Amino acid sequence: MTGTAAIIPAKDEGDRIGATVAAVLALPGVDLVVVVDDGSDDETGRVAKAAGARVVRHSHNRGKAAAMESGAHAVRLLDLDGEKPRHLLFLDADLGETARTAAPLIEPVAAGEADMTIAVFVTRVKLGGHGFVVRLAREGVERATGWTPAQPLNGQRCLTRAAFEAARPLARGFGVETGLTIDLLRKGFRVREVPVEMAHRATGTDWKAQVHRARQFRDVARALLSRR
């Protein structure tokens, strides 16, 4: 049976990454956790390694898409001696103990029923991005593919290796989820949304949060424009 590797991009998540890694290592079918320390200034890498993860470090912050690529490359190197490439489970670093509920994302991919699953958070925790960013992504995916996702910016996803390779190169920055969805649907891959009980840190309303949302909007808009 094909195993699953979890890839967790992380930037300054030393306070939560240990709990996230521990929860992911307990998931059925997950036999490898790779944390990509994307230029953290704290102890993210050390804590992740102590919790049982393999750690790949970027010397400076390169963004989420680059971290996902680095993690997938590390898994590929570890897969060279195996019979089948592992499925890839991408999770956020700040999920903490709620990462233990990620199994429903893996199951349809492991059973050959989907090529990519996307989490739909059923808990009432606000996803990153104001409504206008979510709306931009949702309407963009619908225009490009005819499919309307419930949570287009959700980064919790499980893919086959073939699906991941078909989507490369990934859209830059925070446009990666939007680009992944459009590219795979256009190429005929099966995409399914799956309800999960996960939750991560809610995005605030201070100036840093506003800058984050502006970057999200910019990256999603770029991903959509390049796929018109």
C-alpha angles and dihedrals in degrees: 000000000000113000127221127237118204116216117197119186108205137185119179094337098135092131095057109020094085093057091044093052093046091051093048093049088059093057115112111255096014108122099161135039119192119189115196107207099208100203097304121185093205136057096284095125096045093048092047092051092048089053091056105267129131106238129215114187131205112205089220136016109281101169137253099290092052090048091052090050092049092049093049090049091052090051090049091056090051090047095057093095094044129092096232131024114250122250113250122237113191116199137170118251096231098060092101115179092348088075086081088078094063095099094098088062092057100043101071091046094047090048092052092244097116138022094208132014125198123202122238109199110224094185115092097250117128116245119226115277133050118264092266092062093047090046092050091052096043095049091043093054090046093051092047099044111009091243122114115210120206095215107017095173096052109126097195102104141146120208139174113245089245091056092048092051091048090056096053133150090050122220112263125266118326091357091075097097094048092047093047092053096047096044096049095044091049090052093052100255118149113249123187134180116223128195113236136174095231125130135182137188111305116239112250132222102239124112093271090056090049091052089049091053092048089054090048091052092048094049095045090049091051092049091051095045092052089052099049 
